[in-house]
Structure formats: structure tokens, C-alpha cells
Amino acid sequence: MPLVEFILPLYANENTKYWRNKVNKAVLGSFKLFMGLSKNTPDKLTQLLLGYDFHLRAYYIQNISREKWNERRKDSPRISSCRGRIDPSHNTNWVTRSPNELITFINLFNTYCPHCHCMNNISHLRSAHSYKGPDIYDLLYFFQSKIFHKQKRITTINLVRNYLTPLIFSLRKLIKSQSG
């Protein structure tokens, strides 16, 4: 995300929705493209996977810059009060310790239902096709307890992979049976 940092002060000071939406699409779209997520993945889910809320980060950088500027305007600069402040926006980065199966599982939820002619989501799959598996968000919060312990990265990836593989198989089977 350091490549996005340069635009954050401009983003915080921008008033028009058009340019804010354009920045939003560029940041989230590049993340989706890089990770292999489908284009219709919800932005809320993308922000959660990204682990980086650039809205909060933009206002944080803006406030820090203002405080620094006010300190510089004074005749005798003192130690800035913003140096010890905690950065607010470092959320959990889900991608660092997740296998490719997680992306596959997310993309399966964002496919088109050939039987009902609508987009798949958890409520549609549960009501129309009696899907009994977990929601993506529930699954991510479940993994949070397993992933972010002080284990080796390969161990946590294998744990998640072993849990997701049967879910992906059942979801693919459900989607294929819808089209047939």
C-alpha cells in the first residue's frame, strides 16, 4: 500500500464525489486485479481483505501534516505531540497468511447463478439452493482466531487450506447442479 500513500492528502481534501469514487475504484480495483478477485467482489469485503482503510489513513495523514505545519509556524518548535500517536488504520491483513483457496472461495460466491439468473450471494444460496456452508465474513472471522497466532506462516496456510478445500468442492458441486 505505500504506492497509494501519495494520493491520500489529496483524497482527504477532495470535496467532489466523482474524484473520490475514482480514487476508490483505482485503489480497490488494482487490489482486486492483483489478488485475482472478481470485479464484482463487494468493496466492503475488499477493504477487509486489504487490511488498509485508506479513508481513515487519509484523514490521519492530513491531521499529522496540520500539526507539523502548526509546529513549524511557531517561533520555537518543540517536540511534536504527533510523534507518539498510534496509527489508527492498521487492520488485519488477511492476504499474507491465506492460501489461494480463499480467493477461489470468494470468487465462487461472486458468480452468476445460471439456474435463477441472478448473482450468487449467501442469502440466495441458502434460500434457493439450501447451501449449508458459512458466509465469507463468518469464515474470515473464524480464521482470524486460527491464523494470527504465533505460528509459522506455512502452518496457518495449511490449516486454512484444509478447512476450505471441502467447502470449495461442495460449492462448485452446488453451482454445477444449478446449471444442469
C-alpha positions as CSV (number, residue, x, y, z in Angstrom):
1,M,0.0,0.0,0.0
2,P,2.9,2.5,0.1
3,L,2.1,3.3,-3.6
4,V,-1.3,4.6,-2.5
5,E,0.1,6.9,0.2
6,F,1.0,9.7,-2.2
7,I,-2.6,10.4,-3.1
8,L,-4.0,10.3,0.4
9,P,-3.5,14.1,1.3
10,L,-5.3,15.0,-2.0
11,Y,-8.1,12.5,-1.2
12,A,-8.6,13.9,2.3
13,N,-9.1,17.5,0.8
14,E,-11.2,16.5,-2.2
15,N,-14.9,17.5,-1.9
16,T,-16.4,16.1,-5.1
17,K,-17.8,12.6,-5.0
18,Y,-16.7,11.9,-8.6
19,W,-13.0,12.2,-7.8
20,R,-13.3,10.3,-4.5
21,N,-15.1,7.5,-6.3
22,K,-12.4,7.4,-9.0
23,V,-9.7,7.1,-6.4
24,N,-11.8,4.4,-4.6
25,K,-12.1,2.4,-7.8
26,A,-8.4,2.7,-8.7
27,V,-7.2,1.5,-5.3
28,L,-9.7,-1.3,-4.8
29,G,-9.7,-2.3,-8.5
30,S,-5.9,-2.6,-8.5
31,F,-6.0,-4.8,-5.4
32,K,-8.7,-7.0,-6.9
33,L,-6.7,-7.4,-10.1
34,F,-3.5,-8.1,-8.2
35,M,-5.2,-10.7,-6.0
36,G,-7.2,-12.4,-8.7
37,L,-10.6,-11.4,-7.2
38,S,-13.5,-11.0,-9.5
39,K,-14.5,-7.4,-10.3
40,N,-17.9,-7.7,-8.6
41,T,-16.4,-8.6,-5.2
42,P,-18.0,-6.2,-2.7
43,D,-15.9,-3.2,-1.7
44,K,-16.6,-3.9,2.0
45,L,-15.0,-7.4,1.6
46,T,-12.1,-6.0,-0.4
47,Q,-11.4,-3.4,2.3
48,L,-11.5,-6.2,4.9
49,L,-9.1,-8.4,2.9
50,L,-6.8,-5.4,2.2
51,G,-6.4,-4.6,5.9
52,Y,-5.9,-1.0,5.0
53,D,-8.6,1.6,5.3
54,F,-7.4,4.4,3.2
55,H,-10.3,6.7,4.2
56,L,-9.1,6.7,7.8
57,R,-5.4,6.8,6.8
58,A,-6.0,9.9,4.6
59,Y,-7.5,11.8,7.5
60,Y,-4.8,10.6,9.8
61,I,-2.1,11.9,7.5
62,Q,-3.9,15.1,7.0
63,N,-4.1,15.8,10.8
64,I,-0.5,14.9,11.3
65,S,0.5,17.3,8.5
66,R,-1.6,20.0,10.0
67,E,0.0,19.5,13.4
68,K,3.5,19.5,11.9
69,W,2.7,22.7,10.0
70,N,1.4,24.4,13.1
71,E,4.6,23.5,14.9
72,R,6.8,24.9,12.2
73,R,4.9,28.2,12.2
74,K,5.7,28.8,15.8
75,D,9.0,30.5,16.6
76,S,10.4,27.9,18.9
77,P,9.5,24.4,17.7
78,R,9.0,21.9,20.5
79,I,8.8,18.1,20.3
80,S,5.8,17.4,18.3
81,S,2.8,15.8,20.0
82,C,2.0,13.7,17.0
83,R,5.2,11.6,17.1
84,G,4.0,9.3,19.8
85,R,0.5,8.9,18.3
86,I,-0.6,5.4,17.3
87,D,-1.5,4.9,13.6
88,P,-5.3,4.1,13.6
89,S,-5.7,2.1,10.4
90,H,-3.5,-0.9,10.6
91,N,-6.2,-3.6,10.4
92,T,-5.5,-7.3,10.0
93,N,-4.1,-8.1,6.6
94,W,-5.9,-11.3,5.6
95,V,-3.9,-11.9,2.5
96,T,-0.5,-12.5,4.0
97,R,-1.5,-15.8,5.6
98,S,-4.2,-17.1,3.4
99,P,-3.9,-19.6,0.5
100,N,-5.3,-19.3,-3.0
101,E,-8.3,-21.4,-2.0
102,L,-9.6,-18.3,-0.1
103,I,-9.7,-16.3,-3.3
104,T,-11.3,-19.2,-5.1
105,F,-14.0,-19.5,-2.4
106,I,-14.7,-15.7,-2.6
107,N,-14.9,-15.8,-6.4
108,L,-17.3,-18.7,-6.3
109,F,-19.7,-16.5,-4.2
110,N,-19.5,-13.8,-6.8
111,T,-20.5,-15.8,-9.8
112,Y,-23.7,-15.7,-11.7
113,C,-26.4,-18.3,-10.8
114,P,-27.3,-20.0,-14.1
115,H,-30.5,-21.5,-12.7
116,C,-32.0,-18.4,-11.1
117,H,-30.4,-15.8,-13.4
118,C,-29.1,-13.7,-10.6
119,M,-25.8,-13.1,-8.7
120,N,-24.8,-15.7,-6.1
121,N,-24.6,-14.4,-2.5
122,I,-25.1,-16.2,0.8
123,S,-28.8,-15.4,1.2
124,H,-29.6,-16.6,-2.3
125,L,-27.6,-19.8,-1.9
126,R,-29.2,-20.6,1.4
127,S,-32.8,-19.8,0.5
128,A,-32.9,-21.0,-3.1
129,H,-30.4,-23.8,-3.1
130,S,-30.2,-24.9,0.6
131,Y,-26.5,-24.1,1.0
132,K,-25.3,-25.0,4.5
133,G,-21.8,-23.6,4.5
134,P,-20.5,-20.5,6.2
135,D,-20.7,-16.9,4.9
136,I,-17.4,-15.3,3.7
137,Y,-17.4,-12.8,6.6
138,D,-18.1,-15.5,9.2
139,L,-15.3,-17.6,7.7
140,L,-12.8,-14.8,7.8
141,Y,-13.6,-14.1,11.5
142,F,-13.3,-17.8,12.2
143,F,-9.9,-17.9,10.6
144,Q,-8.7,-14.8,12.5
145,S,-8.6,-16.8,15.6
146,K,-6.6,-19.6,13.9
147,I,-4.4,-17.6,11.5
148,F,-3.0,-14.8,13.7
149,H,-1.5,-16.8,16.5
150,K,2.3,-17.0,16.7
151,Q,2.5,-19.9,14.3
152,K,4.6,-20.4,11.2
153,R,3.1,-19.0,8.1
154,I,3.1,-22.3,6.3
155,T,1.2,-23.9,9.2
156,T,-1.6,-21.4,9.2
157,I,-1.9,-21.6,5.4
158,N,-2.2,-25.4,5.6
159,L,-4.9,-25.1,8.3
160,V,-6.9,-22.7,6.2
161,R,-6.4,-24.8,3.0
162,N,-7.6,-28.0,4.8
163,Y,-10.7,-26.2,6.0
164,L,-11.5,-24.6,2.7
165,T,-11.0,-27.4,0.3
166,P,-14.2,-29.4,1.1
167,L,-16.2,-26.1,1.2
168,I,-15.0,-25.2,-2.3
169,F,-15.8,-28.7,-3.6
170,S,-19.3,-28.6,-2.2
171,L,-19.9,-25.0,-3.5
172,R,-18.7,-26.0,-7.0
173,K,-20.9,-29.0,-7.0
174,L,-23.9,-26.9,-5.9
175,I,-23.2,-24.4,-8.7
176,K,-22.8,-27.1,-11.3
177,S,-26.0,-28.8,-10.2
178,Q,-27.8,-25.5,-10.7
179,S,-26.8,-25.2,-14.3
180,G,-27.6,-28.8,-15.1
